[in-house]
Amino acid sequence: MNFSKEDENYIYEIISKNIKKYRKLKGWTQAELADKINYSLAFIRGIESSYLHTFSFGAIWRIAQVLEVDFTKLCEDEDTANKSKSIIYKCSKCGMETKFPANLIRNLKNLNEINGNNNLPSFPCTNDDCDGRIFPVNPMDF
Ligand SMILES: [Zn+2]
C-alpha cells in the first residue's frame, strides 16, 4: 500500500512501518511488544498492518519508550529523510552525476576547514575516461 502525503492514511502507514522496523530490531514478536506496553496483541497487529486508526498519541509514546526510539522517529518517512541525507555531485567535464552521504561530506568539509581549506570538498572524477573533477551541484546542501 502506498498513500500520497495528502491522504491522512499516509501517516498511519509510516507509523506502522516504523513500529514494525524498530520492534524487529529489538528482536521482539508482536506479542512481546504488546506485553511490554500492556496492550492487546490485536492492538499491535492493528497498528502494524495500518488498518487500526484509533490509537492515541499516548499509545505511540509508550511504544516509542519501550522500543527506546525517539517519538519523532516513528513518524519519520525514512525514504524521504534519506534523500536529503545525500549530496549530489557532478563532474564539470563529462557531466557524470553521483551521490555521497551528506554526513561524510560535511565531516570532510569541517576537516578541510581546520586545515585552512575553505573550498567545498571536490574529488577526481570516478569515470575512467575522464580527468575532470566532481563538484557539489547545490552548495546549499551543506
Ligand atoms: Zn568526468
Backbone and ligand atoms as CSV (ligand in chain L), in Angstrom:
chain,resi,resn,atom,element,x,y,z
A,1,MET,N,N,0.835,-1.208,0.000
A,1,MET,CA,C,0.000,0.000,0.000
A,1,MET,C,C,0.864,1.251,0.000
A,2,ASN,N,N,0.538,2.155,-0.870
A,2,ASN,CA,C,1.247,3.416,-0.872
A,2,ASN,C,C,0.273,4.574,-0.960
A,3,PHE,N,N,0.272,5.391,0.081
A,3,PHE,CA,C,-0.636,6.523,0.127
A,3,PHE,C,C,0.125,7.798,-0.194
A,4,SER,N,N,-0.580,8.739,-0.754
A,4,SER,CA,C,0.057,10.029,-1.011
A,4,SER,C,C,0.069,10.828,0.281
A,5,LYS,N,N,0.959,11.805,0.339
A,5,LYS,CA,C,1.100,12.607,1.542
A,5,LYS,C,C,-0.141,13.438,1.838
A,6,GLU,N,N,-0.952,13.683,0.818
A,6,GLU,CA,C,-2.161,14.479,1.008
A,6,GLU,C,C,-3.243,13.670,1.722
A,7,ASP,N,N,-3.042,12.356,1.744
A,7,ASP,CA,C,-4.025,11.454,2.333
A,7,ASP,C,C,-3.622,11.187,3.783
A,8,GLU,N,N,-4.562,11.280,4.722
A,8,GLU,CA,C,-4.195,11.062,6.132
A,8,GLU,C,C,-3.749,9.626,6.399
A,9,ASN,N,N,-4.114,8.703,5.503
A,9,ASN,CA,C,-3.643,7.323,5.664
A,9,ASN,C,C,-2.120,7.233,5.640
A,10,TYR,N,N,-1.524,8.199,4.982
A,10,TYR,CA,C,-0.066,8.236,4.848
A,10,TYR,C,C,0.640,8.094,6.197
A,11,ILE,N,N,0.218,8.898,7.168
A,11,ILE,CA,C,0.924,8.899,8.452
A,11,ILE,C,C,0.718,7.578,9.202
A,12,TYR,N,N,-0.457,6.964,9.032
A,12,TYR,CA,C,-0.681,5.657,9.674
A,12,TYR,C,C,0.249,4.605,9.074
A,13,GLU,N,N,0.453,4.721,7.774
A,13,GLU,CA,C,1.316,3.756,7.115
A,13,GLU,C,C,2.773,3.927,7.552
A,14,ILE,N,N,3.190,5.191,7.686
A,14,ILE,CA,C,4.563,5.468,8.128
A,14,ILE,C,C,4.773,4.932,9.545
A,15,ILE,N,N,3.827,5.236,10.429
A,15,ILE,CA,C,3.954,4.789,11.821
A,15,ILE,C,C,3.979,3.263,11.893
A,16,SER,N,N,3.125,2.617,11.124
A,16,SER,CA,C,3.073,1.156,11.169
A,16,SER,C,C,4.386,0.543,10.687
A,17,LYS,N,N,4.936,1.110,9.612
A,17,LYS,CA,C,6.211,0.622,9.074
A,17,LYS,C,C,7.331,0.777,10.096
A,18,ASN,N,N,7.363,1.949,10.736
A,18,ASN,CA,C,8.447,2.239,11.680
A,18,ASN,C,C,8.359,1.394,12.944
A,19,ILE,N,N,7.137,1.218,13.460
A,19,ILE,CA,C,6.996,0.402,14.671
A,19,ILE,C,C,7.454,-1.025,14.383
A,20,LYS,N,N,7.044,-1.536,13.234
A,20,LYS,CA,C,7.443,-2.890,12.844
A,20,LYS,C,C,8.966,-2.992,12.751
A,21,LYS,N,N,9.573,-1.989,12.114
A,21,LYS,CA,C,11.028,-1.986,11.932
A,21,LYS,C,C,11.771,-1.975,13.263
A,22,TYR,N,N,11.379,-1.037,14.142
A,22,TYR,CA,C,12.103,-0.918,15.407
A,22,TYR,C,C,11.812,-2.103,16.341
A,23,ARG,N,N,10.608,-2.675,16.235
A,23,ARG,CA,C,10.303,-3.876,17.025
A,23,ARG,C,C,11.214,-5.015,16.580
A,24,LYS,N,N,11.378,-5.182,15.266
A,24,LYS,CA,C,12.221,-6.269,14.765
A,24,LYS,C,C,13.685,-6.063,15.130
A,25,LEU,N,N,14.107,-4.791,15.159
A,25,LEU,CA,C,15.482,-4.508,15.579
A,25,LEU,C,C,15.721,-4.958,17.018
A,26,LYS,N,N,14.655,-4.896,17.823
A,26,LYS,CA,C,14.751,-5.358,19.213
A,26,LYS,C,C,14.690,-6.880,19.288
A,27,GLY,N,N,14.265,-7.509,18.183
A,27,GLY,CA,C,14.115,-8.959,18.162
A,27,GLY,C,C,12.856,-9.437,18.859
A,28,TRP,N,N,11.861,-8.548,18.955
A,28,TRP,CA,C,10.624,-8.901,19.647
A,28,TRP,C,C,9.530,-9.304,18.675
A,29,THR,N,N,8.668,-10.221,19.123
A,29,THR,CA,C,7.453,-10.545,18.380
A,29,THR,C,C,6.413,-9.470,18.699
A,30,GLN,N,N,5.335,-9.473,17.924
A,30,GLN,CA,C,4.237,-8.535,18.194
A,30,GLN,C,C,3.685,-8.770,19.599
A,31,ALA,N,N,3.609,-10.055,19.986
A,31,ALA,CA,C,3.071,-10.393,21.307
A,31,ALA,C,C,3.959,-9.848,22.417
A,32,GLU,N,N,5.269,-9.914,22.206
A,32,GLU,CA,C,6.209,-9.403,23.217
A,32,GLU,C,C,6.076,-7.895,23.376
A,33,LEU,N,N,5.949,-7.208,22.249
A,33,LEU,CA,C,5.767,-5.752,22.321
A,33,LEU,C,C,4.454,-5.423,23.037
A,34,ALA,N,N,3.402,-6.123,22.667
A,34,ALA,CA,C,2.093,-5.899,23.299
A,34,ALA,C,C,2.201,-6.079,24.814
A,35,ASP,N,N,2.909,-7.119,25.188
A,35,ASP,CA,C,3.083,-7.436,26.598
A,35,ASP,C,C,3.801,-6.319,27.349
A,36,LYS,N,N,4.845,-5.800,26.734
A,36,LYS,CA,C,5.660,-4.774,27.399
A,36,LYS,C,C,4.908,-3.467,27.632
A,37,ILE,N,N,3.937,-3.161,26.749
A,37,ILE,CA,C,3.196,-1.911,26.956
A,37,ILE,C,C,1.803,-2.185,27.515
A,38,ASN,N,N,1.543,-3.482,27.791
A,38,ASN,CA,C,0.271,-3.846,28.400
A,38,ASN,C,C,-0.938,-3.549,27.517
A,39,TYR,N,N,-0.748,-3.739,26.217
A,39,TYR,CA,C,-1.842,-3.611,25.258
A,39,TYR,C,C,-2.083,-4.991,24.654
A,40,SER,N,N,-3.204,-5.153,23.956
A,40,SER,CA,C,-3.504,-6.471,23.384
A,40,SER,C,C,-2.685,-6.710,22.117
A,41,LEU,N,N,-2.513,-7.985,21.807
A,41,LEU,CA,C,-1.830,-8.360,20.571
A,41,LEU,C,C,-2.587,-7.810,19.368
A,42,ALA,N,N,-3.913,-7.854,19.442
A,42,ALA,CA,C,-4.740,-7.344,18.327
A,42,ALA,C,C,-4.457,-5.862,18.067
A,43,PHE,N,N,-4.186,-5.145,19.146
A,43,PHE,CA,C,-3.883,-3.720,19.032
A,43,PHE,C,C,-2.591,-3.505,18.236
A,44,ILE,N,N,-1.537,-4.245,18.614
A,44,ILE,CA,C,-0.252,-4.118,17.910
A,44,ILE,C,C,-0.393,-4.563,16.456
A,45,ARG,N,N,-1.101,-5.678,16.253
A,45,ARG,CA,C,-1.331,-6.149,14.878
A,45,ARG,C,C,-2.051,-5.088,14.057
A,46,GLY,N,N,-3.035,-4.467,14.691
A,46,GLY,CA,C,-3.828,-3.439,14.005
A,46,GLY,C,C,-2.988,-2.246,13.596
A,47,ILE,N,N,-2.108,-1.817,14.504
A,47,ILE,CA,C,-1.230,-0.679,14.182
A,47,ILE,C,C,-0.255,-1.072,13.083
A,48,GLU,N,N,0.360,-2.232,13.252
A,48,GLU,CA,C,1.414,-2.621,12.306
A,48,GLU,C,C,0.877,-2.929,10.913
A,49,SER,N,N,-0.368,-3.299,10.809
A,49,SER,CA,C,-0.904,-3.548,9.469
A,49,SER,C,C,-1.620,-2.300,8.959
A,50,SER,N,N,-1.553,-1.230,9.727
A,50,SER,CA,C,-2.034,0.118,9.388
A,50,SER,C,C,-3.525,0.187,9.067
A,51,TYR,N,N,-4.306,-0.771,9.570
A,51,TYR,CA,C,-5.762,-0.627,9.412
A,51,TYR,C,C,-6.401,-0.019,10.655
A,52,LEU,N,N,-5.693,-0.097,11.775
A,52,LEU,CA,C,-6.219,0.487,13.006
A,52,LEU,C,C,-5.851,1.974,13.059
A,53,HIS,N,N,-6.882,2.821,13.044
A,53,HIS,CA,C,-6.627,4.263,13.026
A,53,HIS,C,C,-7.161,4.942,14.284
A,54,THR,N,N,-7.372,4.171,15.331
A,54,THR,CA,C,-7.994,4.750,16.518
A,54,THR,C,C,-7.112,4.624,17.756
A,55,PHE,N,N,-5.809,4.786,17.544
A,55,PHE,CA,C,-4.926,4.761,18.700
A,55,PHE,C,C,-4.540,6.199,19.070
A,56,SER,N,N,-4.064,6.341,20.281
A,56,SER,CA,C,-3.772,7.689,20.772
A,56,SER,C,C,-2.296,8.023,20.629
A,57,PHE,N,N,-1.998,9.299,20.724
A,57,PHE,CA,C,-0.615,9.763,20.816
A,57,PHE,C,C,0.081,9.076,21.984
A,58,GLY,N,N,-0.657,8.912,23.072
A,58,GLY,CA,C,-0.092,8.286,24.267
A,58,GLY,C,C,0.373,6.869,23.996
A,59,ALA,N,N,-0.398,6.140,23.208
A,59,ALA,CA,C,-0.026,4.754,22.887
A,59,ALA,C,C,1.275,4.737,22.086
A,60,ILE,N,N,1.382,5.639,21.114
A,60,ILE,CA,C,2.601,5.711,20.301
A,60,ILE,C,C,3.791,6.126,21.169
A,61,TRP,N,N,3.506,7.029,22.089
A,61,TRP,CA,C,4.552,7.469,23.019
A,61,TRP,C,C,5.090,6.305,23.828
A,62,ARG,N,N,4.174,5.475,24.356
A,62,ARG,CA,C,4.603,4.318,25.151
A,62,ARG,C,C,5.390,3.328,24.317
A,63,ILE,N,N,4.925,3.126,23.085
A,63,ILE,CA,C,5.647,2.207,22.194
A,63,ILE,C,C,7.061,2.733,21.948
A,64,ALA,N,N,7.167,4.043,21.702
A,64,ALA,CA,C,8.489,4.653,21.476
A,64,ALA,C,C,9.390,4.439,22.694
A,65,GLN,N,N,8.808,4.585,23.902
A,65,GLN,CA,C,9.593,4.407,25.128
A,65,GLN,C,C,10.168,2.993,25.225
A,66,VAL,N,N,9.333,1.982,25.018
A,66,VAL,CA,C,9.838,0.610,25.181
A,66,VAL,C,C,10.775,0.212,24.039
A,67,LEU,N,N,10.543,0.797,22.852
A,67,LEU,CA,C,11.440,0.495,21.732
A,67,LEU,C,C,12.735,1.306,21.833
A,68,GLU,N,N,12.773,2.238,22.804
A,68,GLU,CA,C,13.932,3.107,23.008
A,68,GLU,C,C,14.297,3.853,21.737
A,69,VAL,N,N,13.270,4.443,21.150
A,69,VAL,CA,C,13.473,5.221,19.936
A,69,VAL,C,C,12.759,6.560,20.124
A,70,ASP,N,N,13.294,7.589,19.504
A,70,ASP,CA,C,12.692,8.900,19.632
A,70,ASP,C,C,11.279,8.883,19.037
A,71,PHE,N,N,10.346,9.493,19.767
A,71,PHE,CA,C,8.944,9.551,19.312
A,71,PHE,C,C,8.845,10.030,17.858
A,72,THR,N,N,9.613,11.063,17.529
A,72,THR,CA,C,9.525,11.626,16.171
A,72,THR,C,C,10.023,10.643,15.110
A,73,LYS,N,N,10.908,9.743,15.519
A,73,LYS,CA,C,11.422,8.736,14.572
A,73,LYS,C,C,10.299,7.852,14.041
A,74,LEU,N,N,9.304,7.624,14.895
A,74,LEU,CA,C,8.184,6.762,14.488
A,74,LEU,C,C,7.294,7.442,13.443
A,75,CYS,N,N,7.400,8.748,13.346
A,75,CYS,CA,C,6.582,9.499,12.376
A,75,CYS,C,C,7.398,9.922,11.165
A,76,GLU,N,N,8.623,9.451,11.085
A,76,GLU,CA,C,9.516,9.917,10.029
A,76,GLU,C,C,9.470,8.991,8.814
A,77,ASP,N,N,9.293,9.595,7.658
A,77,ASP,CA,C,9.322,8.841,6.407
A,77,ASP,C,C,10.785,8.667,6.004
A,78,GLU,N,N,11.320,7.479,6.259
A,78,GLU,CA,C,12.752,7.273,6.048
A,78,GLU,C,C,13.167,7.451,4.597
A,79,ASP,N,N,12.294,7.067,3.684
A,79,ASP,CA,C,12.641,7.207,2.262
A,79,ASP,C,C,12.918,8.665,1.935
A,80,THR,N,N,12.062,9.547,2.440
A,80,THR,CA,C,12.227,10.970,2.188
A,80,THR,C,C,13.422,11.515,2.948
A,81,ALA,N,N,13.545,11.083,4.216
A,81,ALA,CA,C,14.634,11.589,5.053
A,81,ALA,C,C,15.996,11.229,4.465
A,82,ASN,N,N,16.107,9.999,3.926
A,82,ASN,CA,C,17.394,9.578,3.389
A,82,ASN,C,C,17.808,10.365,2.162
A,83,LYS,N,N,16.817,10.775,1.388
A,83,LYS,CA,C,17.137,11.541,0.178
A,83,LYS,C,C,17.863,12.827,0.530
A,84,SER,N,N,17.388,13.507,1.571
A,84,SER,CA,C,18.017,14.772,1.920
A,84,SER,C,C,19.321,14.556,2.675
A,85,LYS,N,N,19.646,13.291,2.922
A,85,LYS,CA,C,20.877,12.994,3.629
A,85,LYS,C,C,22.019,12.680,2.671
A,86,SER,N,N,21.811,12.965,1.376
A,86,SER,CA,C,22.916,12.790,0.453
A,86,SER,C,C,23.126,14.074,-0.346
A,87,ILE,N,N,24.350,14.241,-0.797
A,87,ILE,CA,C,24.705,15.434,-1.554
A,87,ILE,C,C,25.073,15.002,-2.970
A,88,ILE,N,N,24.455,15.674,-3.942
A,88,ILE,CA,C,24.680,15.311,-5.345
A,88,ILE,C,C,25.917,16.024,-5.878
A,89,TYR,N,N,26.766,15.249,-6.512
A,89,TYR,CA,C,27.979,15.768,-7.136
A,89,TYR,C,C,27.903,15.577,-8.642
A,90,LYS,N,N,28.569,16.453,-9.363
A,90,LYS,CA,C,28.566,16.348,-10.820
A,90,LYS,C,C,29.951,16.697,-11.352
A,91,CYS,N,N,30.369,15.957,-12.360
A,91,CYS,CA,C,31.667,16.213,-12.975
A,91,CYS,C,C,31.558,17.434,-13.881
A,92,SER,N,N,32.538,18.351,-13.747
A,92,SER,CA,C,32.488,19.583,-14.542
A,92,SER,C,C,32.878,19.307,-15.995
A,93,LYS,N,N,33.451,18.137,-16.238
A,93,LYS,CA,C,33.918,17.845,-17.598
A,93,LYS,C,C,32.956,16.912,-18.355
A,94,CYS,N,N,32.690,15.727,-17.770
A,94,CYS,CA,C,31.866,14.749,-18.500
A,94,CYS,C,C,30.403,14.778,-18.056
A,95,GLY,N,N,30.101,15.483,-16.978
A,95,GLY,CA,C,28.704,15.616,-16.559
A,95,GLY,C,C,28.167,14.451,-15.748
A,96,MET,N,N,29.037,13.471,-15.440
A,96,MET,CA,C,28.596,12.329,-14.632
A,96,MET,C,C,28.105,12.792,-13.260
A,97,GLU,N,N,26.973,12.239,-12.834
A,97,GLU,CA,C,26.446,12.598,-11.511
A,97,GLU,C,C,26.592,11.450,-10.542
A,98,THR,N,N,26.860,11.783,-9.274
A,98,THR,CA,C,26.950,10.766,-8.247
A,98,THR,C,C,26.501,11.370,-6.916
A,99,LYS,N,N,26.261,10.508,-5.948
A,99,LYS,CA,C,25.768,10.979,-4.648
A,99,LYS,C,C,26.694,10.512,-3.550
A,100,PHE,N,N,26.886,11.354,-2.530
A,100,PHE,CA,C,27.636,10.947,-1.351
A,100,PHE,C,C,26.782,11.162,-0.111
A,101,PRO,N,N,27.005,10.344,0.928
A,101,PRO,CA,C,26.278,10.585,2.184
A,101,PRO,C,C,26.648,11.967,2.720
A,102,ALA,N,N,25.635,12.768,3.053
A,102,ALA,CA,C,25.872,14.149,3.471
A,102,ALA,C,C,26.754,14.234,4.714
A,103,ASN,N,N,26.583,13.303,5.674
A,103,ASN,CA,C,27.370,13.396,6.914
A,103,ASN,C,C,28.859,13.212,6.635
A,104,LEU,N,N,29.161,12.321,5.708
A,104,LEU,CA,C,30.557,12.080,5.315
A,104,LEU,C,C,31.169,13.344,4.707
A,105,ILE,N,N,30.433,13.959,3.784
A,105,ILE,CA,C,30.921,15.147,3.084
A,105,ILE,C,C,31.070,16.317,4.063
A,106,ARG,N,N,30.107,16.425,4.994
A,106,ARG,CA,C,30.187,17.530,5.967
A,106,ARG,C,C,31.387,17.375,6.892
A,107,ASN,N,N,31.666,16.131,7.283
A,107,ASN,CA,C,32.850,15.884,8.120
A,107,ASN,C,C,34.129,16.276,7.390
A,108,LEU,N,N,34.164,15.921,6.120
A,108,LEU,CA,C,35.321,16.232,5.290
A,108,LEU,C,C,35.502,17.743,5.164
A,109,LYS,N,N,34.389,18.429,4.997
A,109,LYS,CA,C,34.422,19.891,4.877
A,109,LYS,C,C,34.970,20.510,6.171
A,110,ASN,N,N,34.507,20.001,7.315
A,110,ASN,CA,C,34.994,20.502,8.602
A,110,ASN,C,C,36.492,20.263,8.757
A,111,LEU,N,N,36.920,19.081,8.331
A,111,LEU,CA,C,38.335,18.716,8.396
A,111,LEU,C,C,39.158,19.651,7.518
A,112,ASN,N,N,38.672,19.920,6.305
A,112,ASN,CA,C,39.351,20.851,5.397
A,112,ASN,C,C,39.494,22.219,6.037
A,113,GLU,N,N,38.411,22.656,6.685
A,113,GLU,CA,C,38.416,23.998,7.275
A,113,GLU,C,C,39.439,24.107,8.400
A,114,ILE,N,N,39.565,23.038,9.179
A,114,ILE,CA,C,40.569,23.017,10.248
A,114,ILE,C,C,41.961,23.208,9.640
A,115,ASN,N,N,42.141,22.642,8.438
A,115,ASN,CA,C,43.433,22.760,7.760
A,115,ASN,C,C,43.522,24.004,6.881
A,116,GLY,N,N,42.577,24.905,7.060
A,116,GLY,CA,C,42.632,26.188,6.357
A,116,GLY,C,C,42.116,26.164,4.933
A,117,ASN,N,N,41.469,25.066,4.539
A,117,ASN,CA,C,40.913,24.980,3.185
A,117,ASN,C,C,39.403,25.211,3.248
A,118,ASN,N,N,38.958,26.337,2.761
A,118,ASN,CA,C,37.531,26.653,2.862
A,118,ASN,C,C,36.731,26.306,1.609
A,119,ASN,N,N,37.364,25.627,0.664
A,119,ASN,CA,C,36.615,25.174,-0.520
A,119,ASN,C,C,35.722,23.997,-0.145
A,120,LEU,N,N,34.592,23.874,-0.835
A,120,LEU,CA,C,33.749,22.686,-0.647
A,120,LEU,C,C,34.531,21.487,-1.186
A,121,PRO,N,N,34.395,20.331,-0.527
A,121,PRO,CA,C,35.162,19.159,-0.978
A,121,PRO,C,C,34.838,18.799,-2.432
A,122,SER,N,N,35.872,18.560,-3.219
A,122,SER,CA,C,35.684,18.071,-4.580
A,122,SER,C,C,36.619,16.884,-4.786
A,123,PHE,N,N,36.314,16.075,-5.784
A,123,PHE,CA,C,37.067,14.831,-5.975
A,123,PHE,C,C,37.387,14.624,-7.453
A,124,PRO,N,N,38.431,13.826,-7.729
A,124,PRO,CA,C,38.662,13.462,-9.136
A,124,PRO,C,C,37.477,12.655,-9.647
A,125,CYS,N,N,37.125,12.845,-10.909
A,125,CYS,CA,C,36.008,12.102,-11.500
A,125,CYS,C,C,36.296,10.606,-11.434
A,126,THR,N,N,35.266,9.831,-11.100
A,126,THR,CA,C,35.453,8.382,-10.994
A,126,THR,C,C,35.266,7.681,-12.340
A,127,ASN,N,N,34.892,8.456,-13.346
A,127,ASN,CA,C,34.762,7.910,-14.694
A,127,ASN,C,C,36.173,7.687,-15.269
A,128,ASP,N,N,36.503,6.441,-15.614
A,128,ASP,CA,C,37.860,6.085,-16.045
A,128,ASP,C,C,38.369,6.925,-17.214
A,129,ASP,N,N,37.451,7.306,-18.098
A,129,ASP,CA,C,37.864,8.015,-19.308
A,129,ASP,C,C,37.921,9.522,-19.110
A,130,CYS,N,N,37.767,9.971,-17.876
A,130,CYS,CA,C,37.646,11.414,-17.647
A,130,CYS,C,C,38.695,11.879,-16.640
A,131,ASP,N,N,39.331,13.009,-16.911
A,131,ASP,CA,C,40.295,13.538,-15.943
A,131,ASP,C,C,39.754,14.801,-15.255
A,132,GLY,N,N,38.431,14.957,-15.294
A,132,GLY,CA,C,37.789,16.114,-14.665
A,132,GLY,C,C,37.645,15.938,-13.155
A,133,ARG,N,N,37.010,16.894,-12.534
A,133,ARG,CA,C,36.721,16.810,-11.098
A,133,ARG,C,C,35.227,16.921,-10.874
A,134,ILE,N,N,34.754,16.275,-9.799
A,134,ILE,CA,C,33.326,16.377,-9.465
A,134,ILE,C,C,33.128,17.359,-8.322
A,135,PHE,N,N,32.115,18.198,-8.487
A,135,PHE,CA,C,31.796,19.252,-7.526
A,135,PHE,C,C,30.351,19.124,-7.074
A,136,PRO,N,N,30.030,19.635,-5.864
A,136,PRO,CA,C,28.631,19.587,-5.424
A,136,PRO,C,C,27.751,20.414,-6.350
A,137,VAL,N,N,26.596,19.852,-6.738
A,137,VAL,CA,C,25.682,20.529,-7.649
A,137,VAL,C,C,25.044,21.730,-6.957
A,138,ASN,N,N,24.654,21.498,-5.698
A,138,ASN,CA,C,23.962,22.571,-4.969
A,138,ASN,C,C,24.707,22.883,-3.657
A,139,PRO,N,N,25.513,23.958,-3.643
A,139,PRO,CA,C,26.272,24.290,-2.430
A,139,PRO,C,C,25.367,24.521,-1.209
A,140,MET,N,N,24.082,24.759,-1.465
A,140,MET,CA,C,23.153,24.948,-0.353
A,140,MET,C,C,22.897,23.662,0.429
A,141,ASP,N,N,23.312,22.510,-0.120
A,141,ASP,CA,C,23.148,21.234,0.578
A,141,ASP,C,C,23.978,21.173,1.854
A,142,PHE,N,N,24.980,22.035,1.942
A,142,PHE,CA,C,25.901,21.935,3.074
A,142,PHE,C,C,25.351,22.594,4.324
L,1,ZN,ZN,ZN,34.092,13.271,-15.510
